[in-house]
Amino acid sequence: MPIDPGVALGAELPEVTFSWTPSDVALYHLAVGAAADPMDVAGLAYVDDATPKVLPTFATVAASFHATEPPKVSFPGVDIDLAKVVHGSQQITAHRPLPPGGKATTRTRIAELQDKGSAAVIVQESVTTTDDGEPLWTARSSIFAKGEGGFGGERGTSSKIAYPDRDPDHRLTVATLPQQALLYRLCGDRNPLHSDPEFASRAGFPRPILHGLCSYGTVCRAVTDSVLGGDVAAVGEFSATFAGVVFPGETLNVNVWEADDRLLVTATVADRDDAPALGNVVLRRAQ
């Protein structure tokens, strides 16, 4: 079914009420590379049995953490083959430090539809609140659907971060594990693109790729640990575009520039001559 902008744009998706536990948080942190050194006390705080500290990027998996089926790209006015879809961008704004366990409700709408001609970009915006209506986090994400353009929508604009014309203030080397995608899929993202070699081949990749949101969380965790002293509460917002593919086991080169209340970040794949991985990455410090 082609995209029907008259139905899709502004459509409200069914609200989702969910809960999470410290064990869920710990598993997520392991999946984005935390606690790699079992003698590092700061790293172990991510997997504390009772009250682990919580990266704001946990918000990307909280609502679907216990999902066991591959996701479907089926919304009002939109029905797209999963193999045609890649994640385009992600932004999380934390309105307060995320608790290590709790219950919340997410309400999502389709905020934008962009017609790129040969592809479509679908932008969702969601707000997650506690039972008493207090905001926990706001998320904005986009998916890029190959071959789904041409529905007559606006092309949309793209904004690029202006990085400082100087050497980065911090250079980080961040390793991923060969099995990291298999670990991350236990956080609720069962897209076979990240675990099934045959499915990955049909999608045009030589082998399963790392989840974009795994790279996103991994870079946020590495920057938080190295630049913010592991203070997860100092992360007010984290956003990125997915500029390229990362294969499990590859190493990322992460460069960080300090710019007032923001950290401007790039992430490239060291193993492939610094091929792009994440771009337009901004960590905004909490106020």
GIBEL-V978334 format. One record per residue. RES is the residue in one letter. OMEGA is omega as a letter, one per 40 degrees, with the letter a starting at -180 (NA if undefined). Layout:
BEGIN
((RES,OMEGA) (RES,OMEGA))
END
This chain:
BEGIN
((M,i) (P,i) (I,i) (D,a) (P,i) (G,i) (V,a) (A,a) (L,a) (G,a) (A,i) (E,i) (L,i) (P,i) (E,a) (V,i) (T,a) (F,i) (S,i) (W,a) (T,i) (P,i) (S,i) (D,a) (V,a) (A,i) (L,i) (Y,a) (H,i) (L,a) (A,i) (V,i) (G,i) (A,i) (A,i) (A,i) (D,a) (P,i) (M,a) (D,a) (V,i) (A,i) (G,a) (L,i) (A,i) (Y,a) (V,i) (D,a) (D,a) (A,a) (T,i) (P,i) (K,a) (V,i) (L,i) (P,i) (T,i) (F,i) (A,a) (T,a) (V,a) (A,a) (A,a) (S,a) (F,a) (H,i) (A,i) (T,i) (E,i) (P,i) (P,i) (K,i) (V,a) (S,i) (F,i) (P,i) (G,a) (V,i) (D,a) (I,i) (D,a) (L,a) (A,a) (K,a) (V,i) (V,i) (H,a) (G,a) (S,a) (Q,i) (Q,i) (I,i) (T,i) (A,a) (H,i) (R,i) (P,a) (L,i) (P,a) (P,i) (G,i) (G,i) (K,a) (A,i) (T,i) (T,i) (R,a) (T,i) (R,i) (I,a) (A,a) (E,i) (L,a) (Q,a) (D,a) (K,a) (G,i) (S,a) (A,i) (A,i) (V,a) (I,a) (V,i) (Q,i) (E,a) (S,i) (V,a) (T,a) (T,i) (T,i) (D,a) (D,i) (G,i) (E,a) (P,i) (L,i) (W,i) (T,a) (A,i) (R,a) (S,i) (S,i) (I,a) (F,a) (A,a) (K,i) (G,a) (E,i) (G,i) (G,a) (F,i) (G,a) (G,i) (E,a) (R,a) (G,a) (T,i) (S,i) (S,a) (K,i) (I,i) (A,a) (Y,i) (P,i) (D,i) (R,i) (D,i) (P,i) (D,a) (H,i) (R,a) (L,i) (T,a) (V,a) (A,i) (T,a) (L,i) (P,a) (Q,a) (Q,i) (A,i) (L,i) (L,a) (Y,a) (R,i) (L,i) (C,i) (G,i) (D,a) (R,i) (N,a) (P,i) (L,a) (H,a) (S,a) (D,a) (P,a) (E,i) (F,i) (A,i) (S,i) (R,i) (A,i) (G,a) (F,a) (P,i) (R,a) (P,a) (I,i) (L,i) (H,i) (G,i) (L,i) (C,i) (S,i) (Y,i) (G,i) (T,i) (V,i) (C,i) (R,a) (A,i) (V,i) (T,a) (D,a) (S,a) (V,a) (L,i) (G,i) (G,a) (D,a) (V,i) (A,i) (A,a) (V,i) (G,a) (E,i) (F,a) (S,a) (A,i) (T,a) (F,a) (A,a) (G,a) (V,i) (V,i) (F,a) (P,a) (G,i) (E,i) (T,i) (L,i) (N,a) (V,i) (N,a) (V,i) (W,i) (E,a) (A,a) (D,a) (D,a) (R,i) (L,i) (L,a) (V,i) (T,i) (A,a) (T,a) (V,a) (A,a) (D,a) (R,i) (D,i) (D,i) (A,a) (P,i) (A,i) (L,i) (G,a) (N,a) (V,i) (V,i) (L,i) (R,a) (R,i) (A,i) (Q,NA))
END
